[in-house]
Amino acid sequence: MSLEPRADVGVPDLTARVVRAAFPKGTLAVRIREALGPLFEDEAFAEAFPRLGRPAVSPGALAVVSVMQYAEGLTDRQAADQVRARLDWKFLLGLELDDPGFDPSVLSLFRARLIEHGLEQKTLELVLERLRGMGLLKAGGRQRTDSTHVLAAVRTLNRMEFVGETLRAALEALAVAAPTWLSGLVTAEWAERYGPRVDDYRFPKGEEVREEWARQVGEDGFFLMEALYAPQAPGWLREIEAVQVLRRAWIQQYRRDEKGVRWREGEDLPPVHHRLCSPYDTDARYGVKRGSGWIGYKAHLTETCEPDAPHVITQVATTDAVVADTEMTEPVHQTLTDRDLLPEVHVVDAGYTTAALFVSAHERGMELLGPAPHDSSLQSRQNQGFSRSDFTIDWDTQTANCPGGHRSFEWWEQKHHRNGTPVIKVFFSAEHCRPCPKQTQCTKPPTGRRGRGLTFLPRERYEALEAARRAQDTDEWKERYKVRAGVEGTISQAVRVTGVRRTRYRNLPTTRLGHVFAATAINIIRLDRWLTGTPLGGTRTSHLETLMLTA
């Protein structure tokens, strides 16, 4: 399938006359076409198509349809039907009234091409470029970021359901790919055990019986893999995706030795960011945020928040569910830098801040405005005694002074044992700590030569962190930080309009692409409201809350 770029010659006269007669006040599609003209040109997607072959459906049109699909919450089939049936969509796409449209499967193939050629961000970047040209978007100012959970398009499985369903998926794939080979290997008991979908309610009752069932599944899985990896087995069977998932799952979930097959437990299990959660979506992971757990992904949205311009989503990033927000702050900054949209002030919540990030933001010429991490010392957590901030650090002499007036006698740098962050360790002499009248407010009675110890960051990070902690206690900082609350409305709009909180797809790359389409759709909706003077929606308040607020 080749690409023959077609120049947009405008909306056909008959289409324009009929649409303007039918929609005198316009629709979103009509107003966007009139304000922006052709939204996407074919040339922008040329690298995803070869030069030879049968002409492809216009990729510019497919990109528009993909974005409108999210703006109106449509499936592929429904979106393809709109192209054939909707007058305003024909106006948006510049089509004749009798244009037959395309098969819905083309949208899936188009998404695959974008992912294969690294064009996932293209639609968002093109719209941002158009807004920049209209003077509605520029670098500087303020932007804010927050994340939300995204549910995978698969069932949530407990551990027994997961191994049973993983083995069943492999058997189903082999039954289609190599029925003769598989029929000579399994028995009727396997069909009875793994034929129906594995559900918890089908399991036998009782802990011991269930453990025996899990062990039997483990043995069956190892038996199947031994047959698949035997020299006489066809080598291509091992390349089947469901078989590879089975192998990964059994390595993660089971241990087999001279004692037999049994569950892995505790530290014997792999880290959660490597552990599979479903045989049908190997990218989905189990995440926890604010005490709530889910299986799937996490989406990070960044938007402008200037009062004299539309609030535009400038960056969207999708990760698996176990990636911490702090790991995404720097990638967000880098993407905004690459797009020449780095703000002067980046407003975030506590999940996106660390001492190192305060420093790196400052090096970019930007202020990271968000709550600083709390002092993790025991005294600070218990809110009694002398915390780290009560000590004075002399960086030039590499010593620290305690509230009792004593000077430390040891100072050295090392890597933190958990995350590898460079830290400085300081110790005071037990000779001073033991008789000190403030010892009970400071540390436990020393038993060796060392008394109170401190662990803190290198100078640049330490001072940045302390400055942020002091600033956030001021009324001025609190007033400036109020703007962060608006990003909750953006997430709410993304959830209600585009369904961003539940992915339509069973892998991370396509989920990421879908979120880019969703962000582009929100930008188009917001641009339309800005151009038509539609005021921003207010915070939704229940009738009971309204009653209590006015009482």
RABEL-V945747 format. One record per residue. N is the residue number from 1. D_LAST is the distance of its C-alpha to the last C-alpha in whole Angstrom. Layout:
n=N d_last=D_LAST
n=N d_last=D_LAST
This chain:
n=1 d_last=66
n=2 d_last=67
n=3 d_last=65
n=4 d_last=66
n=5 d_last=63
n=6 d_last=63
n=7 d_last=62
n=8 d_last=59
n=9 d_last=60
n=10 d_last=57
n=11 d_last=55
n=12 d_last=58
n=13 d_last=58
n=14 d_last=58
n=15 d_last=55
n=16 d_last=53
n=17 d_last=54
n=18 d_last=53
n=19 d_last=49
n=20 d_last=49
n=21 d_last=49
n=22 d_last=47
n=23 d_last=44
n=24 d_last=44
n=25 d_last=41
n=26 d_last=42
n=27 d_last=41
n=28 d_last=40
n=29 d_last=43
n=30 d_last=45
n=31 d_last=43
n=32 d_last=44
n=33 d_last=47
n=34 d_last=47
n=35 d_last=46
n=36 d_last=48
n=37 d_last=51
n=38 d_last=52
n=39 d_last=50
n=40 d_last=52
n=41 d_last=56
n=42 d_last=58
n=43 d_last=60
n=44 d_last=57
n=45 d_last=58
n=46 d_last=62
n=47 d_last=62
n=48 d_last=61
n=49 d_last=63
n=50 d_last=67
n=51 d_last=70
n=52 d_last=72
n=53 d_last=71
n=54 d_last=69
n=55 d_last=67
n=56 d_last=63
n=57 d_last=60
n=58 d_last=59
n=59 d_last=57
n=60 d_last=55
n=61 d_last=53
n=62 d_last=53
n=63 d_last=51
n=64 d_last=49
n=65 d_last=48
n=66 d_last=47
n=67 d_last=44
n=68 d_last=43
n=69 d_last=43
n=70 d_last=41
n=71 d_last=39
n=72 d_last=39
n=73 d_last=39
n=74 d_last=42
n=75 d_last=45
n=76 d_last=49
n=77 d_last=50
n=78 d_last=47
n=79 d_last=47
n=80 d_last=51
n=81 d_last=50
n=82 d_last=48
n=83 d_last=51
n=84 d_last=53
n=85 d_last=51
n=86 d_last=48
n=87 d_last=49
n=88 d_last=47
n=89 d_last=48
n=90 d_last=52
n=91 d_last=51
n=92 d_last=49
n=93 d_last=52
n=94 d_last=55
n=95 d_last=56
n=96 d_last=58
n=97 d_last=57
n=98 d_last=59
n=99 d_last=59
n=100 d_last=59
n=101 d_last=57
n=102 d_last=57
n=103 d_last=57
n=104 d_last=54
n=105 d_last=56
n=106 d_last=57
n=107 d_last=53
n=108 d_last=54
n=109 d_last=57
n=110 d_last=55
n=111 d_last=53
n=112 d_last=56
n=113 d_last=58
n=114 d_last=55
n=115 d_last=55
n=116 d_last=58
n=117 d_last=59
n=118 d_last=56
n=119 d_last=54
n=120 d_last=51
n=121 d_last=49
n=122 d_last=51
n=123 d_last=48
n=124 d_last=45
n=125 d_last=48
n=126 d_last=49
n=127 d_last=46
n=128 d_last=45
n=129 d_last=49
n=130 d_last=48
n=131 d_last=44
n=132 d_last=46
n=133 d_last=49
n=134 d_last=46
n=135 d_last=45
n=136 d_last=42
n=137 d_last=42
n=138 d_last=44
n=139 d_last=45
n=140 d_last=43
n=141 d_last=39
n=142 d_last=36
n=143 d_last=36
n=144 d_last=34
n=145 d_last=35
n=146 d_last=33
n=147 d_last=35
n=148 d_last=34
n=149 d_last=36
n=150 d_last=38
n=151 d_last=39
n=152 d_last=43
n=153 d_last=44
n=154 d_last=46
n=155 d_last=45
n=156 d_last=44
n=157 d_last=47
n=158 d_last=47
n=159 d_last=51
n=160 d_last=53
n=161 d_last=52
n=162 d_last=52
n=163 d_last=56
n=164 d_last=56
n=165 d_last=55
n=166 d_last=57
n=167 d_last=60
n=168 d_last=59
n=169 d_last=59
n=170 d_last=62
n=171 d_last=64
n=172 d_last=62
n=173 d_last=63
n=174 d_last=67
n=175 d_last=67
n=176 d_last=67
n=177 d_last=69
n=178 d_last=72
n=179 d_last=72
n=180 d_last=75
n=181 d_last=75
n=182 d_last=72
n=183 d_last=73
n=184 d_last=76
n=185 d_last=74
n=186 d_last=71
n=187 d_last=72
n=188 d_last=70
n=189 d_last=68
n=190 d_last=66
n=191 d_last=65
n=192 d_last=64
n=193 d_last=62
n=194 d_last=61
n=195 d_last=61
n=196 d_last=57
n=197 d_last=54
n=198 d_last=54
n=199 d_last=50
n=200 d_last=49
n=201 d_last=50
n=202 d_last=53
n=203 d_last=54
n=204 d_last=56
n=205 d_last=54
n=206 d_last=55
n=207 d_last=55
n=208 d_last=59
n=209 d_last=59
n=210 d_last=56
n=211 d_last=58
n=212 d_last=61
n=213 d_last=60
n=214 d_last=59
n=215 d_last=62
n=216 d_last=64
n=217 d_last=62
n=218 d_last=63
n=219 d_last=66
n=220 d_last=66
n=221 d_last=65
n=222 d_last=67
n=223 d_last=70
n=224 d_last=69
n=225 d_last=69
n=226 d_last=72
n=227 d_last=74
n=228 d_last=72
n=229 d_last=73
n=230 d_last=77
n=231 d_last=80
n=232 d_last=80
n=233 d_last=77
n=234 d_last=76
n=235 d_last=75
n=236 d_last=72
n=237 d_last=70
n=238 d_last=69
n=239 d_last=68
n=240 d_last=65
n=241 d_last=62
n=242 d_last=61
n=243 d_last=64
n=244 d_last=63
n=245 d_last=59
n=246 d_last=61
n=247 d_last=63
n=248 d_last=60
n=249 d_last=58
n=250 d_last=61
n=251 d_last=61
n=252 d_last=58
n=253 d_last=57
n=254 d_last=61
n=255 d_last=63
n=256 d_last=67
n=257 d_last=70
n=258 d_last=72
n=259 d_last=70
n=260 d_last=69
n=261 d_last=65
n=262 d_last=62
n=263 d_last=59
n=264 d_last=58
n=265 d_last=56
n=266 d_last=54
n=267 d_last=55
n=268 d_last=58
n=269 d_last=55
n=270 d_last=55
n=271 d_last=52
n=272 d_last=49
n=273 d_last=49
n=274 d_last=53
n=275 d_last=52
n=276 d_last=52
n=277 d_last=49
n=278 d_last=50
n=279 d_last=54
n=280 d_last=52
n=281 d_last=50
n=282 d_last=52
n=283 d_last=50
n=284 d_last=47
n=285 d_last=46
n=286 d_last=43
n=287 d_last=41
n=288 d_last=38
n=289 d_last=35
n=290 d_last=32
n=291 d_last=33
n=292 d_last=34
n=293 d_last=37
n=294 d_last=38
n=295 d_last=42
n=296 d_last=42
n=297 d_last=42
n=298 d_last=39
n=299 d_last=39
n=300 d_last=38
n=301 d_last=37
n=302 d_last=37
n=303 d_last=36
n=304 d_last=36
n=305 d_last=33
n=306 d_last=34
n=307 d_last=31
n=308 d_last=34
n=309 d_last=36
n=310 d_last=35
n=311 d_last=34
n=312 d_last=37
n=313 d_last=38
n=314 d_last=41
n=315 d_last=42
n=316 d_last=41
n=317 d_last=43
n=318 d_last=43
n=319 d_last=45
n=320 d_last=45
n=321 d_last=42
n=322 d_last=44
n=323 d_last=44
n=324 d_last=42
n=325 d_last=40
n=326 d_last=42
n=327 d_last=45
n=328 d_last=43
n=329 d_last=42
n=330 d_last=46
n=331 d_last=47
n=332 d_last=44
n=333 d_last=45
n=334 d_last=49
n=335 d_last=48
n=336 d_last=46
n=337 d_last=49
n=338 d_last=51
n=339 d_last=49
n=340 d_last=49
n=341 d_last=45
n=342 d_last=45
n=343 d_last=42
n=344 d_last=42
n=345 d_last=38
n=346 d_last=38
n=347 d_last=34
n=348 d_last=34
n=349 d_last=32
n=350 d_last=34
n=351 d_last=36
n=352 d_last=38
n=353 d_last=39
n=354 d_last=42
n=355 d_last=44
n=356 d_last=47
n=357 d_last=45
n=358 d_last=43
n=359 d_last=47
n=360 d_last=48
n=361 d_last=45
n=362 d_last=46
n=363 d_last=50
n=364 d_last=49
n=365 d_last=47
n=366 d_last=44
n=367 d_last=41
n=368 d_last=39
n=369 d_last=36
n=370 d_last=34
n=371 d_last=34
n=372 d_last=37
n=373 d_last=38
n=374 d_last=38
n=375 d_last=41
n=376 d_last=42
n=377 d_last=44
n=378 d_last=44
n=379 d_last=43
n=380 d_last=40
n=381 d_last=39
n=382 d_last=39
n=383 d_last=38
n=384 d_last=40
n=385 d_last=44
n=386 d_last=45
n=387 d_last=44
n=388 d_last=46
n=389 d_last=44
n=390 d_last=46
n=391 d_last=49
n=392 d_last=51
n=393 d_last=53
n=394 d_last=56
n=395 d_last=57
n=396 d_last=60
n=397 d_last=62
n=398 d_last=60
n=399 d_last=59
n=400 d_last=55
n=401 d_last=55
n=402 d_last=53
n=403 d_last=51
n=404 d_last=54
n=405 d_last=56
n=406 d_last=58
n=407 d_last=59
n=408 d_last=59
n=409 d_last=63
n=410 d_last=62
n=411 d_last=60
n=412 d_last=61
n=413 d_last=59
n=414 d_last=59
n=415 d_last=57
n=416 d_last=54
n=417 d_last=55
n=418 d_last=52
n=419 d_last=51
n=420 d_last=54
n=421 d_last=52
n=422 d_last=55
n=423 d_last=54
n=424 d_last=55
n=425 d_last=56
n=426 d_last=57
n=427 d_last=58
n=428 d_last=58
n=429 d_last=61
n=430 d_last=61
n=431 d_last=64
n=432 d_last=61
n=433 d_last=58
n=434 d_last=59
n=435 d_last=60
n=436 d_last=57
n=437 d_last=55
n=438 d_last=52
n=439 d_last=53
n=440 d_last=50
n=441 d_last=47
n=442 d_last=49
n=443 d_last=51
n=444 d_last=53
n=445 d_last=56
n=446 d_last=59
n=447 d_last=61
n=448 d_last=64
n=449 d_last=64
n=450 d_last=61
n=451 d_last=58
n=452 d_last=54
n=453 d_last=54
n=454 d_last=52
n=455 d_last=51
n=456 d_last=50
n=457 d_last=50
n=458 d_last=53
n=459 d_last=53
n=460 d_last=51
n=461 d_last=48
n=462 d_last=48
n=463 d_last=47
n=464 d_last=45
n=465 d_last=43
n=466 d_last=43
n=467 d_last=42
n=468 d_last=39
n=469 d_last=37
n=470 d_last=38
n=471 d_last=36
n=472 d_last=33
n=473 d_last=32
n=474 d_last=32
n=475 d_last=29
n=476 d_last=31
n=477 d_last=31
n=478 d_last=28
n=479 d_last=27
n=480 d_last=30
n=481 d_last=29
n=482 d_last=25
n=483 d_last=27
n=484 d_last=28
n=485 d_last=25
n=486 d_last=26
n=487 d_last=29
n=488 d_last=27
n=489 d_last=26
n=490 d_last=30
n=491 d_last=30
n=492 d_last=28
n=493 d_last=30
n=494 d_last=33
n=495 d_last=32
n=496 d_last=30
n=497 d_last=33
n=498 d_last=36
n=499 d_last=36
n=500 d_last=37
n=501 d_last=35
n=502 d_last=38
n=503 d_last=42
n=504 d_last=44
n=505 d_last=47
n=506 d_last=49
n=507 d_last=50
n=508 d_last=48
n=509 d_last=50
n=510 d_last=49
n=511 d_last=46
n=512 d_last=46
n=513 d_last=47
n=514 d_last=44
n=515 d_last=42
n=516 d_last=44
n=517 d_last=44
n=518 d_last=40
n=519 d_last=39
n=520 d_last=42
n=521 d_last=40
n=522 d_last=36
n=523 d_last=38
n=524 d_last=40
n=525 d_last=36
n=526 d_last=35
n=527 d_last=38
n=528 d_last=38
n=529 d_last=34
n=530 d_last=35
n=531 d_last=38
n=532 d_last=36
n=533 d_last=33
n=534 d_last=31
n=535 d_last=27
n=536 d_last=26
n=537 d_last=24
n=538 d_last=20
n=539 d_last=19
n=540 d_last=18
n=541 d_last=15
n=542 d_last=14
n=543 d_last=12
n=544 d_last=11
n=545 d_last=10
n=546 d_last=9
n=547 d_last=6
n=548 d_last=5
n=549 d_last=6
n=550 d_last=4
n=551 d_last=0
